[in-house]
């Protein structure tokens, strides 16, 4: 029996590393490895000699999480069925993945596992960032996974997609990944891992050519220096200026985007977002409690464009995760989501007192939450997986790290 459980844990360890690989490359692989982890962790818990039953601690935040799913499901039932119910309600499978990731980490974690995880994560992030930089310079997809990158920016540079199919997916995945592995690298004895990871992490976000991602990384790093390294705030601003200066020297499009950002000007992309936000705000005003259905908001957009006298043909999600929750499932759903996100944000900030993982997870979540103001990133499947995994890591450390700290004290 012991040999069987050892083999199961070894397999679970391999699947965890493969899942981290998938976080940088493929939604199909994310799904395969995530659900394999879920199945194995359940089997491991049920098959453990000391197992009796699942305890409430195995299902953190189950009340708000299940309440969010039930409320969104009820919203779908009472609204017109414009998309299949299970297609939309199935989105909430991330709740089970959150719990199973936590069970997995409890099963496989050790000092040796942690060291290997950080190093592997850094190597994967650097590889993804480097590939994004190559795409930024050449527009070439060497692997041929996609027919094109995010498109030419008209000045000899291209919007990178990394190993994904969308540039915004790349922007938020690479940014969150960079924060996690860079600050986790402070656990390693050789600090070279930290500096190299920081350089490639910033590079990956810079070439993403997303103003939302640029604002996200700047504000997130500013918070870090404000709370943890105030003496380095001035050098941070200097380095930020140099980095963006180098970017605009290479890319006329980047210069134009930064200039418009600084002057509060709206280009076509920003104008479309503004129209979307106006329509979604009107949608929320008319359906404040149950919304119109989480993933069928775009079907209502033409109607709401007419109501607010906007000539716009572009329809999509809200490009704002907070408006998306409120318009799709009502303000109670938004409140529940903010409570859940706030819980993990506070937990990760508390961890900053005991482990570098605290900063790693806190900053990654701040980055994603800021990015959510201009992109509905939580419902982007690839971004959702890395967001949920960061929550699972936070939950794992919030239970184990205080215990480890108490023992060392």
N, C-alpha and C positions, 0 to 999 in steps of 0.2 A: 504493500500500500504506500509506504513512504517513497519507494522508487517511482511509483506512478505519479505521485504529487510533485516530485522533483522534476520529472519530465514535463509535466503540465506547466510548471512555473518556467522552465527553460523555454518552452514553446511560447508562453505568454510574453516573456522577455523579448524574444525574437519578433513577435508580432508588434510589440510596442515600438521597437526601433523601425520596423517597416512602416508603421503608422506615421511616425515622425518624418520618414522619407516621403510618404504620400502627402503630408501637409505642405510639402514644397513642390509637388509635381502633378497630382492627379486626383480629381474628385472620385473617380471610379475606384482607385486604390484606397482612398480614404474610407469609402463605404465598405469595401471588402474587409480591410484590416480592422476597422472599428467594430463591425458586427462579429467578426471572428473573436476579437477581444471580449466582447459582451458575452458571447456564447461560452467561451472558455472560463471566464471568471465565474459565471453562474455555476458551471459544472464543478469548478474547483471548490466553491463555497459549499455546494450541496454534497460534495464527496469528501469533505474534510472530516477526519475521525471525530473531532470535537464539535462538529456542526449540529445544531439543534433547529434553529430557525433564523431567518433574517431578523435583525434587530432594527429599531427605529433609526439608530445612528447610521445604518447603511443607506438611508434615504434622506440625506440632508435637504432641508428646505422643501420637503415633500408637499406641505400645505400650499405655499404660494405657487410652486411649480405645477401641481395638479390643478389648482384653481385657475391658473393661466390657461392651461389646455382646455379645461371644461368651459371656461367663459368664451374662448375663441371658437370652440366647437359649437356651443349654443348659438353664437353669432352666425355661424355658417348655416345652422338649421333654420333660423328664423328669416334669413335673407334669401333672395332669389338664388337658385342653384345655377350659377353661371359657369362654374368649374366643378369637376367631380369632388364630392365631399372628402373622400379618403385621400385624394391628391393633396388637398389643402391641410386636412387634419393630420395627415401623416408627417407633416413637418415637425410635429412635436416629439418625434422619436429621439430628438436630441436630449430630451430629459432622461431617457433610459441610458443613452450613451454617457451622459454626465455621471450618472451613478456608477456605471460599469467601469468607466475610466478610473474612478476613485477606488473601486474594489481592486482593479488591476494594479494600481500603484501601491496599494497596501500589500499586495502579494509579492511583487517583484523588487521592491525598493531595497537597496543596500548601498553602502558607500562605493563599492566597485561599480554597481549599476549607475549610480548618479554620475560618477566621473566619465564613464563611457557615454552616457546619454548627452552630457553637455558637449563633449568633443564631437560626437557624431552630429549633433544639432548644429554646431558651429560650422562644420564642414559642409553640411547641406545648405545652410543659409548662404555661405560664401559662394558655393557653386551656383545657386539660384541668382544671387546678386550679380555675379560675374557674367552669367548668361544674359541677364537683363541689360547689363551695360553693353554687351556685344550687340544686342538687338537695338539698343538706343543709337549706337554708332552706325550700324549697317542695315538694320531692318531685316536681317537674315535669320530664318529659323533653320538652324543646322540639323536639328533632329527631325524636322518635318512633321511634328505633331499637329500643327495648324497651318492653314493655307497662307496666313499672313500674320504680322504682328498687329499691334493696336492701331496702325496706320501711320503714314508719313505726316510729319508736322510742318512740311513745306520748306525746311531749311537744311535738308541733308541729315536730319535726325528723325528717329521713329519712336513711337510710344511702345515700350516693351510690354510683353505679356508674360515673360518668363516661361515656365513650363505649362502655364494655363492658357486659356483662350481669351481672357479679357484683361485689359490693362489695369482696371480698378481692382480686380481680384488680386492681381500681382502686387499692387501698391499696398494693400492692407495685409495680405499674407506675409510679404517680406518685411514690412514694418513691425508687425507683432512678433514675428519670429526673431527679428534682430534684437528687439528689446529683451525677449526672454533669454536667448542664449548668451547675449553679451553680458548682461548683469549676473546671470548664473555662472558665467566664467570666472567671476571673482572668487568662486569656491575652489578653483584650481590653483595649484602651487605656482605654475608658470603663468605670469600675468600677460605674456605675449598673446595668449588666446583671447584675452579681453580686448586688447588694443586692435588686433587684426579684425576681430569680429565687429568692433565699433566702427572701424573704417568702412568695411564692406556693407555693414548695415545702413549707414548713412548714405553711402553711394547708391545702394539699391533703391532707397526711397527718393533720392534726388532725381534719378533718371526716370522714375515712374511718371513724371510730368503731370502729377495730380496736385492741384492746389490744396485740396482737402487733406491729402497726405502730407504735404509740406507744412501746412498749418498744424496738423496733428503732431508731427515730430518736433517742431519748434516749441509748441506749448508744453508738450510732454517733457521734453528735456529741460525746459525752463523750470517746470515744477520740481524736477529732480534736483537741479542745482539750487533752487530756492530752499528746499527742505533739507538737503543733505550736503551740498557743497557751495555755500554762498560765496566763498572767496573765489570761486571759479566762474561766477556769472559773467564778469567782463570778458575773460578769455573765451567763454562760450559764445558770446555775441560776436566777438572778433572772428572766431573760427566759422561761425555760421555765415557771416558776411563774405569771408573768403570762399567758402564752399559754393554759395549761391553765385558769387562773382565768377568763379570758374565755370559754373554751369551756363550762365548767360553769355559768356564769351564764346562758348561752343555752340549754343543753341539760340537762335533768334526767337524761336517760339517760346522758349523758357523766359527770355527777357520780356517778351510781350505779356506773358501770363503774370509774371511778377509785377510788372509795371501796372497792369490792370488791377491787380490785387491791392497794391499800395494806394492807388488812386480811387479805389472803390468803383471801378468801371465794370460793366457787364458785357462779356463777349456773348456769342451765340449760345454756347453751352450754359453759361450762367443765366442767361435770359430764359432758356428753357426750364432750368431748375426753378427759377422764380415763378414762372407760370404754373409749374407743377405744384409748388408749395401753396400758391394762392388757391388752386382748385382743391387741393387736399384739405386745406384749412376750412374751406366752405363745406366740404364733405363731412368733416368732423362736426362742424356747427349744426348740420342737419341730422347727423347720426351719432350723437355724442356717447351713447351708452353701449351700443352693440355694433357700431360700424357698419360696413357694407360687405364684409367677408375678407379675410386676411389677404388672400391672393387673387381677388377679383376686383380690386380697386380700379385697375386701369380700364376695366369695361365701363366704368361710370364716368371716366374723365371727359369724353366728348360732351356729355350732358352738362357737366359742371363748368367746362370751358364756356359753354353758351350762357350759363347762368351769370357768370362774372364778366361776360363780354370780352373774352380773350380769343384771338384768332391763332389757334395752335393745333397742329396735327399730330405732334409727338405724344404718344401715350406710353406710360411705363409705371413701375413702382414709384414711390414718392421721392427717391433719392434723398431720403432722410428717414432713418429707422424709427424715430419717435413719432413722426407724422404717419408712418406706415402702420405702426401698432394702433395708433388712435383711430385712424380712418378705417383700418381693416377690421379691428375687433373692439373698438370703443376705448374710451378713456380709462375704464377699469383695467383693461388689458395693459395699457401703457403704464399705469401705476404699478401693477404687479411686476412688469418687466423691469421698471426702474428700481423697485424694491429688491429684486433678485440680483440685478447688476450692482446695485449699491451695497448689498450684503457682501458680495465677493470682493468688491473694491475696498471696503473697510477692512475685511479680513486680510487681504494682501498688504494693505498699508500697515496693519498691526504686525505683520511678519517682518517688516523692514527692521524692526528692533532686534530680531534674532537671526536673520539669514539673508544673504544676497538674493535668494529666491524671492523674498518679499518685494524688493525693488523690481526684479525681473517681471514678476506677475502684475504688480501694481501699475507699472509704466506701460506694459503691453495693453492692459485693460483701459487705461486712460486714453491711449492712442486710438484704440478701436472706438471708444465712446465719443471722442472728438470727431473721428472720421464719420461716425454715424450721423453727424449733423448735415453732411452733404452727400451721403451715400447710405442706402439701406443695407449696410454691410452684414448685419446679423442674419438676414435671410439669403445672403449669398452663400451657397452651400459650402464652398471651400473656406471662406472666412469664418463661417459658423463653426466648422470643426476645430479650427485653432482657437477660437474664442472659448468653446466649450472645454477644450483640453486645458486651457489656462485656468478655467474655473475649477476643474477637477484637481489640478496641481495645487491650487489655492486651498481647496477643501482638505486635501491630503496633508499639506504642511500645517494648516491651522490646527489639526489634531495631533500630528506627530512632532512638529517643531517645538511647541511649548514643553512637551514631555522631555525631549532631548535636552532642551535648555535647562529644565529643572534638574535633570540628572547630572549635567555638567556642573551646575551650581552646587 
